Amino acid sequence: MRLGTLTVYEVTDDELRLIEAGDPSTVLFNFGIGSASLGVGIGATLLASTVTSMPIFIVLVLLTIVGILAGVVLLVFWRRMARKTSSLIATVRARAKTQYMSATLASGSITTLRPG
């Protein structure tokens, strides 16, 4: 019977706070998708229908432009924030790997095979 392994990661207080808070970029992603969808939907409505009132046409065109631009900007911000979170997790894992290698070398548990 084989038992699983336990991996322990050393995490600083600041890193722990960031991980506990969760990834705030998901809110940006949701609003970005919603804004872009709204802009595209209003744009499709403009293309498929005839608007007789010029003020309503202008408002719909502005909503289309603002919706699409807001969606793109929010998705760009989401991507940047998601990379920071991924970078933090990678840093913690790299630190654990470095500490594991140092402890293994210090304990002398690594053996080398020599051709013989």
C-alpha positions as CSV (number, residue, x, y, z in Angstrom):
1,M,0.0,0.0,0.0
2,R,1.4,3.3,-1.0
3,L,0.7,6.5,0.9
4,G,0.5,9.9,-0.8
5,T,3.0,12.6,-0.3
6,L,2.6,15.8,1.7
7,T,4.0,19.0,0.2
8,V,4.4,22.0,2.5
9,Y,4.8,25.5,1.0
10,E,6.3,28.4,2.9
11,V,4.1,31.4,2.4
12,T,4.6,35.0,3.7
13,D,1.8,36.9,5.4
14,D,1.4,39.2,2.5
15,E,1.2,36.3,0.0
16,L,-1.3,34.6,2.3
17,R,-3.5,37.7,2.5
18,L,-3.6,37.9,-1.3
19,I,-4.4,34.2,-1.7
20,E,-7.1,34.4,1.0
21,A,-8.8,37.4,-0.6
22,G,-9.2,35.5,-3.8
23,D,-8.6,36.7,-7.3
24,P,-10.4,40.0,-7.7
25,S,-9.8,39.8,-11.5
26,T,-12.9,37.6,-11.9
27,V,-15.1,40.6,-11.3
28,L,-13.3,42.4,-14.1
29,F,-13.8,39.4,-16.3
30,N,-17.5,39.2,-15.6
31,F,-18.1,42.9,-16.2
32,G,-15.9,42.8,-19.3
33,I,-17.9,40.0,-20.9
34,G,-21.1,41.7,-19.9
35,S,-20.1,45.1,-21.4
36,A,-18.8,43.6,-24.6
37,S,-22.0,41.5,-25.0
38,L,-24.2,44.5,-24.4
39,G,-22.2,46.5,-27.0
40,V,-22.4,43.7,-29.6
41,G,-26.0,43.1,-28.9
42,I,-27.0,46.7,-29.3
43,G,-24.9,46.9,-32.4
44,A,-26.6,43.9,-33.9
45,T,-29.9,45.5,-33.1
46,L,-28.9,48.6,-34.9
47,L,-27.9,46.7,-38.0
48,A,-31.0,44.5,-38.1
49,S,-33.6,47.3,-37.5
50,T,-34.5,50.7,-38.8
51,V,-34.3,53.5,-36.3
52,T,-36.4,56.5,-37.3
53,S,-35.5,58.9,-34.5
54,M,-32.0,60.4,-34.8
55,P,-31.5,61.0,-31.0
56,I,-32.3,57.3,-30.3
57,F,-29.9,56.2,-33.1
58,I,-27.1,58.4,-31.6
59,V,-27.8,56.9,-28.1
60,L,-27.7,53.4,-29.4
61,V,-24.5,54.0,-31.4
62,L,-22.8,55.5,-28.3
63,L,-24.0,52.6,-26.2
64,T,-22.5,50.2,-28.7
65,I,-19.1,52.0,-28.8
66,V,-19.0,52.4,-25.0
67,G,-20.0,48.8,-24.4
68,I,-17.4,47.3,-26.7
69,L,-14.6,49.6,-25.5
70,A,-15.4,49.1,-21.8
71,G,-15.5,45.3,-22.4
72,V,-12.1,45.3,-24.1
73,V,-10.5,47.5,-21.4
74,L,-11.9,45.4,-18.6
75,L,-10.8,42.2,-20.2
76,V,-7.3,43.7,-20.6
77,F,-7.2,44.6,-16.9
78,W,-8.5,41.2,-16.0
79,R,-5.7,39.5,-18.0
80,R,-3.0,41.6,-16.3
81,M,-4.4,40.9,-12.8
82,A,-4.7,37.2,-13.5
83,R,-1.1,37.1,-14.5
84,K,0.0,38.7,-11.2
85,T,-1.9,36.0,-9.2
86,S,-0.4,33.2,-11.3
87,S,3.0,34.8,-10.8
88,L,2.5,34.8,-7.0
89,I,1.5,31.1,-7.0
90,A,4.6,30.3,-9.1
91,T,6.8,32.2,-6.7
92,V,5.5,30.2,-3.7
93,R,6.0,26.9,-5.6
94,A,9.5,27.8,-6.8
95,R,10.5,28.7,-3.2
96,A,9.2,25.4,-1.9
97,K,11.1,23.5,-4.6
98,T,14.3,25.4,-3.8
99,Q,13.9,24.7,-0.1
100,Y,13.2,21.0,-0.8
101,M,16.3,20.7,-2.9
102,S,18.4,22.4,-0.3
103,A,17.1,20.1,2.5
104,T,17.6,17.0,0.3
105,L,21.2,18.0,-0.4
106,A,21.9,18.9,3.3
107,S,20.5,15.5,4.5
108,G,22.7,13.6,2.0
109,S,19.8,11.5,0.8
110,I,20.7,12.0,-2.9
111,T,22.9,9.2,-4.1
112,T,24.9,9.2,-7.3
113,L,25.4,6.2,-9.4
114,R,28.8,5.7,-10.9
115,P,29.5,3.4,-13.8
116,G,31.3,0.5,-12.5
